[in-house]
């Protein structure tokens, strides 16, 4: 599916577009400057070197409100400090299992409005062969690496979540800690615009999870959640051409092998999350040991 390009029909509209772009660039430069200054002031972020495109993500999702963007950046830093394990030892060899098993994938085509579409199929997840900690790492790669693409930052994400599930395999993983990481990480930390969420089918696993997390989901997100008894009604929201066949669409092969290989090269994974000088676990241990030595001497 090709996205149409905007055309200027007159010199006047072209001039107006140029002026608008100049104003946007000015706003962007000022917002970035203030964000850098604020990051340097705060004890939680001072000294950290952020990739420019990551700062842009936080600014865009908060409509260039520096205070709100900075607050979300601090939430991101806090999550990384409390859950360092989900950012360690990331690799293509592990995450590619999500494609083989068809548990998580982006669709190869965007919606007509430019949104990226991610599909999660819970019933295909086997915790015995793909532990829950690896699932968390997979989401780190899928969400954070997809947001390195400007089009995804601007247009946002639509999610199709098939919650059909074997409760014997899955319910025991619906712990408060795991569920909090999901809703907090996705809703309050990840700088993404969630345009629509489509929940299809039903299961005891989903009912248990929904009961726990529903009170914490923002009203804004709740209004964007659509529940479906089956996949047929997805066609009311998505073009048939971009959906997999088992959801009523035309796609047969939709796993994003090339994209996943591209975003999981060692060079890309070294800066996943966009902080160039995030201390390694060894560096943090050495720092902690040195602090202890100074205190006890």
Secondary structure, DSSP 8 states (H G I E B T S, - for coil): ---------SHHHHHHHHHHHHHHHHHHHHHHHHHHHHHHHSTTTTT--B-HHHHHHHHHHTTT-HHHHHHHHHHHHHHHHHTGGGGSS--HHHHTHHHHTTSEEE-SS--TT--EEEEEEGGG--TTTS-HHHHHHHHHHHHHHHTTSHHHHHH-EEEEEE----HHHHGGG--HHHHHHHHHIIIIIS---EEEEEEES--HHHHHHHHHHGGGS-HHHHTTEEEESSGGGGGGTS-GGGSBGGGTSSBS----HHHHHHHTSHHHHHTTTSBTT---HHHHHHHHHHHHHHHH-
